Amino acid sequence: MESLKYLILIRVRNRQFTSDDFTKVLKDNDIQISMDGKGRWVDNVFIERLWRSLKYEDIYLKAYESISKARLGFTEYFRFYNEERRHQSLDRQTPDQVYGACIVEWNKAA
């Protein structure tokens, strides 16, 4: 499967995320930017749920002793979250199953 770029960019009020320098990096890497404010609260809900899951299912249970151990732990958690953890909101499927199916459909349509 070809390599895909995913980026969720939450609109923040800090200027650094809307500056020309920052958005140029995104554009130069063919990353789509959406900063129109539509759906902003929905994006926030998903991110808040993700961070809540990370805290309660990983951080609080493991109490990492260092930043490097936390990075390794987060990498493993996000792999688990996307590849193994079944999500109620996705009909008990993993994100990889749902979005992998979407990619197959997109490729068929192309």
DSSP file (Angstrom, degrees, kcal/mol; ACC not computed):
  #  RESIDUE AA STRUCTURE BP1 BP2  ACC     N-H-->O    O-->H-N    N-H-->O    O-->H-N    TCO  KAPPA ALPHA  PHI   PSI    X-CA   Y-CA   Z-CA
    1    1 A M              0   0    0      0, 0.0     3,-0.1     0, 0.0     0, 0.0   0.000 360.0 360.0 360.0 137.4    0.0    0.0    0.0
    2    2 A E        -     0   0    0      1,-0.1     2,-0.2     0, 0.0     0, 0.0  -0.272 360.0 -95.0 -67.5 153.5    1.3    3.4   -0.9
    3    3 A S        -     0   0    0      1,-0.0     2,-0.4     2,-0.0    -1,-0.1  -0.481  43.0-160.1 -70.1 133.2    2.5    5.7    1.8
    4    4 A L        -     0   0    0     -2,-0.2     2,-0.5    -3,-0.1    -1,-0.0  -0.895  11.4-135.9-117.8 146.5   -0.2    8.2    2.9
    5    5 A K        -     0   0    0     -2,-0.4     2,-0.4    25,-0.1    -2,-0.0  -0.885  23.6-179.4-101.4 126.4    0.2   11.5    4.7
    6    6 A Y        +     0   0    0     -2,-0.5     2,-0.3    25,-0.1    25,-0.0  -0.983   6.1 166.3-123.1 136.9   -2.2   12.2    7.6
    7    7 A L        -     0   0    0     -2,-0.4     2,-0.7    25,-0.1    25,-0.1  -0.932  19.6-162.9-150.2 126.0   -2.2   15.3    9.6
    8    8 A I        -     0   0    0     -2,-0.3     2,-0.7     2,-0.0    -2,-0.0  -0.945  14.6-172.4-106.1 117.6   -4.8   16.6   12.0
    9    9 A L        -     0   0    0     -2,-0.7     2,-0.4    25,-0.1    25,-0.2  -0.920   9.2-154.4-115.5 109.2   -4.2   20.2   12.6
   10   10 A I        -     0   0    0     -2,-0.7     2,-0.4     1,-0.1    25,-0.1  -0.666  25.3-114.7 -83.8 132.7   -6.3   21.7   15.3
   11   11 A R        +     0   0    0     -2,-0.4     2,-0.3    23,-0.1    -1,-0.1  -0.518  41.0 179.1 -69.9 122.7   -6.9   25.4   14.9
   12   12 A V        -     0   0    0     -2,-0.4     5,-0.1     2,-0.2    -3,-0.0  -0.852  37.4-123.3-120.5 159.9   -5.3   27.2   17.8
   13   13 A R  S    S+     0   0    0     -2,-0.3     2,-0.2     3,-0.0     5,-0.1   0.572  76.0 112.5 -81.9  -7.6   -5.1   30.9   18.5
   14   14 A N    >   -     0   0    0      1,-0.1     3,-1.5     2,-0.0     4,-0.3  -0.489  68.7-136.6 -68.3 131.8   -1.3   30.9   18.6
   15   15 A R  G >> S+     0   0    0      1,-0.3     3,-1.9    -2,-0.2     4,-1.0   0.801  95.6  72.6 -59.8 -32.4    0.1   32.9   15.7
   16   16 A Q  G 34 S+     0   0    0      1,-0.3    -1,-0.3     2,-0.2     6,-0.2   0.782  95.4  52.9 -58.3 -26.9    2.8   30.3   15.0
   17   17 A F  G <4 S+     0   0    0     -3,-1.5    -1,-0.3     1,-0.2    -2,-0.2   0.567 116.5  36.9 -87.5  -8.3    0.2   27.9   13.7
   18   18 A T  T <4 S+     0   0    0     -3,-1.9    -2,-0.2    -4,-0.3    -1,-0.2   0.329  89.6 119.6-119.4   3.8   -1.2   30.4   11.2
   19   19 A S  S  X S-     0   0    0     -4,-1.0     4,-2.5    -3,-0.1     5,-0.2  -0.266  74.8-116.6 -68.4 157.5    1.9   32.1   10.2
   20   20 A D  H  > S+     0   0    0      1,-0.2     4,-2.0     2,-0.2     5,-0.2   0.877 115.1  55.4 -60.8 -38.6    3.1   32.1    6.6
   21   21 A D  H  > S+     0   0    0      2,-0.2     4,-1.3     1,-0.2    -1,-0.2   0.923 111.3  43.3 -61.9 -44.3    6.2   30.2    7.6
   22   22 A F  H  > S+     0   0    0     -6,-0.2     4,-1.4     1,-0.2     3,-0.3   0.942 115.5  46.2 -68.4 -48.5    4.2   27.4    9.2
   23   23 A T  H  X S+     0   0    0     -4,-2.5     4,-2.6     1,-0.2    -1,-0.2   0.807 106.3  60.8 -67.9 -27.4    1.6   27.1    6.5
   24   24 A K  H  X S+     0   0    0     -4,-2.0     4,-2.9    -5,-0.2    -1,-0.2   0.902 101.5  53.1 -64.3 -40.1    4.3   27.1    3.8
   25   25 A V  H  X S+     0   0    0     -4,-1.3     4,-0.9    -3,-0.3    -1,-0.2   0.917 111.3  46.5 -59.9 -43.2    5.8   24.0    5.3
   26   26 A L  H ><>S+     0   0    0     -4,-1.4     5,-2.5     1,-0.2     3,-0.7   0.947 114.3  46.3 -64.1 -48.5    2.4   22.3    5.1
   27   27 A K  H ><5S+     0   0    0     -4,-2.6     3,-1.9     1,-0.2    -2,-0.2   0.895 107.7  56.8 -62.4 -41.1    1.7   23.4    1.5
   28   28 A D  H 3<5S+     0   0    0     -4,-2.9    -1,-0.2     1,-0.3    -2,-0.2   0.750 109.4  47.5 -62.3 -23.5    5.2   22.4    0.4
   29   29 A N  T <<5S-     0   0    0     -4,-0.9    -1,-0.3    -3,-0.7    -2,-0.2   0.118 117.8-111.6-104.5  19.4    4.5   18.9    1.6
   30   30 A D  T < 5 +     0   0    0     -3,-1.9     2,-0.6     1,-0.2    -3,-0.2   0.845  64.1 153.7  54.6  39.0    1.0   18.7   -0.1
   31   31 A I      < -     0   0    0     -5,-2.5    -1,-0.2    -6,-0.1     2,-0.2  -0.885  43.9-126.3-101.0 123.4   -0.8   18.8    3.3
   32   32 A Q        -     0   0    0     -2,-0.6     2,-0.5    -3,-0.1   -25,-0.1  -0.443  21.7-149.6 -71.6 137.9   -4.3   20.2    3.1
   33   33 A I        -     0   0    0     -2,-0.2     2,-0.5   -10,-0.0    -1,-0.0  -0.917  15.0-177.2-112.8 131.8   -5.0   23.0    5.5
   34   34 A S        +     0   0    0     -2,-0.5   -23,-0.1   -25,-0.2     3,-0.1  -0.923  23.7 143.2-129.2 107.5   -8.4   23.7    6.9
   35   35 A M        +     0   0    0     -2,-0.5    -1,-0.1     1,-0.1   -25,-0.0  -0.085  33.0 113.4-132.6  35.0   -8.7   26.7    9.1
   36   36 A D  S    S-     0   0    0      2,-0.2     3,-0.1     1,-0.1    -1,-0.1   0.569  81.1-121.3 -86.1  -7.4  -12.1   28.1    8.3
   37   37 A G    >   +     0   0    0      1,-0.3     3,-1.5    -3,-0.1     4,-0.3   0.234  68.2 133.3  89.2 -15.5  -13.5   27.4   11.7
   38   38 A K  T 3  S+     0   0    0      1,-0.3    -1,-0.3     2,-0.1    -2,-0.2  -0.534  79.8   6.6 -71.6 132.3  -16.3   25.1   10.4
   39   39 A G  T 3> S+     0   0    0     -2,-0.3     4,-2.3    -3,-0.1     3,-0.4   0.565  87.1 137.4  75.9   7.5  -16.5   21.9   12.4
   40   40 A R  H <>  +     0   0    0     -3,-1.5     4,-2.0     1,-0.2     5,-0.1   0.885  69.4  50.0 -56.2 -43.3  -14.0   23.2   14.9
   41   41 A W  H  > S+     0   0    0     -4,-0.3     4,-1.9     1,-0.2    -1,-0.2   0.849 108.9  53.2 -66.9 -32.5  -15.9   22.0   18.0
   42   42 A V  H  > S+     0   0    0     -3,-0.4     4,-2.0     2,-0.2    -1,-0.2   0.931 107.4  50.5 -67.4 -44.4  -16.2   18.5   16.4
   43   43 A D  H  X S+     0   0    0     -4,-2.3     4,-2.1     1,-0.2    -2,-0.2   0.909 109.6  52.1 -57.0 -42.0  -12.4   18.3   15.8
   44   44 A N  H  X S+     0   0    0     -4,-2.0     4,-2.8     1,-0.2    -1,-0.2   0.879 105.0  55.0 -64.1 -39.0  -11.9   19.3   19.4
   45   45 A V  H  X S+     0   0    0     -4,-1.9     4,-2.2     1,-0.2    -1,-0.2   0.931 109.3  47.2 -59.8 -46.4  -14.3   16.5   20.7
   46   46 A F  H  X S+     0   0    0     -4,-2.0     4,-2.2     1,-0.2    -2,-0.2   0.919 113.7  47.0 -63.8 -43.4  -12.3   13.9   18.8
   47   47 A I  H  X S+     0   0    0     -4,-2.1     4,-2.7     1,-0.2     5,-0.2   0.914 111.0  51.9 -64.9 -42.6   -8.9   15.2   20.1
   48   48 A E  H  X S+     0   0    0     -4,-2.8     4,-2.2     1,-0.2    -1,-0.2   0.899 110.5  48.8 -61.3 -40.2  -10.2   15.4   23.7
   49   49 A R  H  X S+     0   0    0     -4,-2.2     4,-2.5    -5,-0.2    -1,-0.2   0.910 110.6  51.2 -64.8 -41.9  -11.4   11.8   23.5
   50   50 A L  H  X S+     0   0    0     -4,-2.2     4,-2.5     1,-0.2    -2,-0.2   0.944 112.1  45.2 -60.7 -48.6   -8.1   10.7   22.1
   51   51 A W  H  X S+     0   0    0     -4,-2.7     4,-2.6     1,-0.2    -1,-0.2   0.869 111.4  53.5 -65.8 -35.8   -6.1   12.4   24.9
   52   52 A R  H  X S+     0   0    0     -4,-2.2     4,-2.6    -5,-0.2     5,-0.3   0.934 110.1  47.9 -62.2 -45.1   -8.5   11.0   27.5
   53   53 A S  H  X S+     0   0    0     -4,-2.5     4,-2.7     1,-0.2     5,-0.3   0.932 111.7  49.9 -60.2 -46.6   -8.0    7.5   26.2
   54   54 A L  H  X>S+     0   0    0     -4,-2.5     5,-2.1     1,-0.2     4,-1.3   0.921 113.4  46.2 -59.3 -45.2   -4.2    8.0   26.2
   55   55 A K  I  <>S+     0   0    0     -4,-2.6     5,-2.9     3,-0.2     6,-0.4   0.956 120.5  35.7 -63.2 -51.6   -4.2    9.3   29.8
   56   56 A Y  I  <5S+     0   0    0     -4,-2.6    -2,-0.2     1,-0.2    -1,-0.2   0.790 124.0  40.5 -78.4 -28.0   -6.5    6.6   31.3
   57   57 A E  I  <5S+     0   0    0     -4,-2.7    -1,-0.2    -5,-0.3    -3,-0.2   0.575 136.0   2.2 -96.2 -10.3   -5.3    3.6   29.2
   58   58 A D  I  X5S+     0   0    0     -4,-1.3     4,-2.2    -5,-0.3     5,-0.3   0.551 121.6  48.6-138.2 -64.5   -1.6    4.3   29.2
   59   59 A I  I  ><S+     0   0    0     -5,-2.1     4,-2.4     1,-0.2     5,-0.3   0.925 114.9  43.2 -59.5 -51.3   -0.1    7.3   31.1
   60   60 A Y  H  4<S+     0   0    0     -5,-2.9    -1,-0.2     1,-0.2    -4,-0.1   0.819 117.1  48.2 -66.5 -29.7   -1.8    6.8   34.4
   61   61 A L  H  4 S+     0   0    0     -6,-0.4    -1,-0.2     1,-0.1    -2,-0.2   0.821 120.9  33.3 -78.9 -31.7   -1.2    3.1   34.4
   62   62 A K  H  < S-     0   0    0     -4,-2.2    -2,-0.2    -3,-0.1    -3,-0.2   0.697  80.2-156.3-102.4 -21.5    2.5    3.2   33.5
   63   63 A A     <  -     0   0    0     -4,-2.4    -3,-0.1    -5,-0.3    -4,-0.1   0.925  26.1-134.9  42.8  66.1    3.7    6.4   35.2
   64   64 A Y        -     0   0    0     -5,-0.3    -1,-0.1     1,-0.1     3,-0.1  -0.145  11.6-150.6 -54.8 140.8    6.7    6.8   32.8
   65   65 A E  S    S+     0   0    0      1,-0.1     2,-0.3    -3,-0.1    -1,-0.1   0.617  74.3  17.5 -89.8 -15.1   10.0    7.7   34.5
   66   66 A S  S  > S-     0   0    0      1,-0.1     4,-2.0     0, 0.0     5,-0.1  -0.972  75.1-110.6-151.9 164.2   11.4    9.7   31.6
   67   67 A I  H  > S+     0   0    0     -2,-0.3     4,-2.7     1,-0.2     5,-0.2   0.897 117.1  54.0 -63.4 -41.3   10.5   11.4   28.4
   68   68 A S  H  > S+     0   0    0      1,-0.2     4,-1.9     2,-0.2    -1,-0.2   0.893 109.6  47.0 -64.5 -38.7   12.2    8.8   26.3
   69   69 A K  H  > S+     0   0    0      2,-0.2     4,-2.4     1,-0.2    -1,-0.2   0.876 111.5  51.9 -68.7 -36.5   10.2    6.0   27.9
   70   70 A A  H  X S+     0   0    0     -4,-2.0     4,-3.0     2,-0.2     5,-0.2   0.914 107.7  52.2 -64.9 -42.5    7.0    8.0   27.5
   71   71 A R  H  X S+     0   0    0     -4,-2.7     4,-2.4     2,-0.2    -2,-0.2   0.933 111.7  45.7 -59.6 -46.2    7.8    8.4   23.7
   72   72 A L  H  X S+     0   0    0     -4,-1.9     4,-2.1     1,-0.2    -1,-0.2   0.916 114.2  49.2 -62.5 -42.5    8.3    4.7   23.3
   73   73 A G  H  X S+     0   0    0     -4,-2.4     4,-2.6     2,-0.2    -2,-0.2   0.900 110.8  49.1 -63.9 -41.7    5.2    4.0   25.3
   74   74 A F  H  X S+     0   0    0     -4,-3.0     4,-3.0     2,-0.2     5,-0.3   0.895 108.6  53.9 -65.9 -40.0    3.1    6.5   23.3
   75   75 A T  H  X S+     0   0    0     -4,-2.4     4,-1.7    -5,-0.2    -1,-0.2   0.935 112.5  43.7 -59.1 -46.1    4.3    5.0   20.0
   76   76 A E  H  X S+     0   0    0     -4,-2.1     4,-2.5     2,-0.2    -2,-0.2   0.897 113.1  52.4 -66.3 -40.3    3.2    1.5   21.1
   77   77 A Y  H  X S+     0   0    0     -4,-2.6     4,-3.4     1,-0.2    -2,-0.2   0.931 109.6  47.6 -63.0 -45.5   -0.1    2.9   22.5
   78   78 A F  H  X S+     0   0    0     -4,-3.0     4,-2.0     2,-0.2    -1,-0.2   0.842 110.6  52.4 -68.0 -31.5   -1.0    4.6   19.2
   79   79 A R  H  X S+     0   0    0     -4,-1.7     4,-2.7    -5,-0.3     5,-0.4   0.956 114.2  43.3 -63.0 -48.7   -0.1    1.5   17.2
   80   80 A F  H  X>S+     0   0    0     -4,-2.5     5,-2.8     1,-0.2     4,-2.5   0.927 112.4  53.7 -59.0 -46.9   -2.4   -0.5   19.5
   81   81 A Y  H  <5S+     0   0    0     -4,-3.4    -1,-0.2     1,-0.2    -2,-0.2   0.869 118.8  33.9 -58.3 -40.4   -5.1    2.3   19.4
   82   82 A N  H  <5S+     0   0    0     -4,-2.0    14,-2.3    -5,-0.2    15,-0.3   0.806 129.5  30.6 -87.5 -31.9   -5.1    2.2   15.5
   83   83 A E  H  <5S+     0   0    0     -4,-2.7    -3,-0.2    -5,-0.2    -2,-0.2   0.753 132.8  13.8-102.7 -27.6   -4.5   -1.4   14.8
   84   84 A E  T  <5S+     0   0    0     -4,-2.5     2,-0.4    -5,-0.4    -3,-0.2   0.746  93.8  93.1-121.4 -37.5   -6.0   -3.5   17.7
   85   85 A R      < -     0   0    0     -5,-2.8     2,-0.3     1,-0.1    -1,-0.0  -0.483  66.2-140.1 -71.6 121.1   -8.3   -1.4   19.9
   86   86 A R        -     0   0    0     -2,-0.4     2,-0.5     8,-0.1     8,-0.2  -0.632  14.8-144.9 -82.4 138.0  -11.9   -1.8   18.7
   87   87 A H  B > > -A   93   0A   0      6,-2.3     5,-1.8    -2,-0.3     3,-1.4  -0.897  11.5-148.1-112.4 128.9  -13.9    1.5   18.9
   88   88 A Q  G > 5S+     0   0    0     -2,-0.5     3,-1.4     1,-0.3    -1,-0.1   0.891 101.6  55.8 -57.5 -41.5  -17.6    1.6   19.8
   89   89 A S  G 3 5S+     0   0    0      1,-0.3    -1,-0.3     2,-0.1    -3,-0.0   0.624 106.0  53.0 -69.9 -11.6  -18.0    4.7   17.5
   90   90 A L  G X 5S-     0   0    0     -3,-1.4     3,-0.7     3,-0.2    -1,-0.3  -0.033 126.6 -95.5-111.2  29.1  -16.6    2.7   14.6
   91   91 A D  T < 5S-     0   0    0     -3,-1.4    -3,-0.2     1,-0.2    -2,-0.1   0.890  80.5 -56.7  58.4  42.0  -19.0   -0.3   15.0
   92   92 A R  T 3 <S+     0   0    0     -5,-1.8     2,-0.2     1,-0.2    -1,-0.2   0.743 110.2 125.2  62.8  26.4  -16.4   -2.2   17.0
   93   93 A Q  B <   -A   87   0A   0     -3,-0.7    -6,-2.3    -6,-0.7    -1,-0.2  -0.686  63.9-109.5-105.3 165.1  -13.8   -2.0   14.3
   94   94 A T     >  -     0   0    0     -2,-0.2     4,-2.1    -8,-0.2     3,-0.2  -0.580  28.6-113.6 -86.2 157.6  -10.3   -0.6   14.5
   95   95 A P  H  > S+     0   0    0      0, 0.0     4,-3.0     0, 0.0     5,-0.4   0.890 118.6  56.4 -56.7 -38.4   -9.4    2.7   12.8
   96   96 A D  H  > S+     0   0    0    -14,-2.3     4,-2.1     1,-0.2     5,-0.2   0.899 106.9  48.9 -61.2 -39.7   -7.1    0.8   10.5
   97   97 A Q  H  > S+     0   0    0    -15,-0.3     4,-1.8    -3,-0.2    -1,-0.2   0.936 115.9  42.8 -64.3 -45.7  -10.0   -1.4    9.4
   98   98 A V  H  X S+     0   0    0     -4,-2.1     4,-1.5     2,-0.2    -2,-0.2   0.957 121.1  37.9 -67.1 -51.8  -12.3    1.5    8.7
   99   99 A Y  H  X S+     0   0    0     -4,-3.0     4,-2.0     1,-0.2    -1,-0.2   0.799 112.8  57.7 -75.6 -27.6   -9.9    3.8    7.0
  100  100 A G  H  X S+     0   0    0     -4,-2.1     4,-1.9    -5,-0.4    -1,-0.2   0.905 106.8  49.7 -64.0 -40.9   -8.2    1.0    5.1
  101  101 A A  H  X S+     0   0    0     -4,-1.8     4,-2.1    -5,-0.2    -2,-0.2   0.871 108.6  53.3 -64.1 -37.5  -11.6    0.1    3.7
  102  102 A C  H  X S+     0   0    0     -4,-1.5     4,-2.7     2,-0.2    -1,-0.2   0.900 107.0  51.3 -63.8 -40.6  -12.1    3.8    2.7
  103  103 A I  H  X S+     0   0    0     -4,-2.0     4,-2.6     2,-0.2    -2,-0.2   0.911 108.6  51.2 -64.7 -41.9   -8.7    3.8    0.8
  104  104 A V  H  X S+     0   0    0     -4,-1.9     4,-2.0     1,-0.2    -1,-0.2   0.929 112.0  47.3 -60.2 -44.8   -9.7    0.6   -1.1
  105  105 A E  H  X S+     0   0    0     -4,-2.1     4,-2.1     2,-0.2    -2,-0.2   0.900 111.2  50.9 -63.4 -41.2  -13.0    2.3   -2.1
  106  106 A W  H  X S+     0   0    0     -4,-2.7     4,-1.4     1,-0.2    -1,-0.2   0.917 109.9  50.2 -62.6 -42.4  -11.2    5.5   -3.1
  107  107 A N  H  < S+     0   0    0     -4,-2.6    -1,-0.2     1,-0.2    -2,-0.2   0.871 109.8  50.7 -64.4 -36.8   -8.8    3.5   -5.3
  108  108 A K  H  < S+     0   0    0     -4,-2.0    -1,-0.2     1,-0.2    -2,-0.2   0.884 110.6  49.7 -65.7 -37.9  -11.7    1.7   -7.0
  109  109 A A  H  <        0   0    0     -4,-2.1    -1,-0.2     1,-0.2    -2,-0.2   0.762 360.0 360.0 -72.8 -25.0  -13.4    5.0   -7.7
  110  110 A A     <        0   0    0     -4,-1.4    -1,-0.2    -5,-0.2    -2,-0.2   0.476 360.0 360.0 -76.3 360.0  -10.2    6.5   -9.2
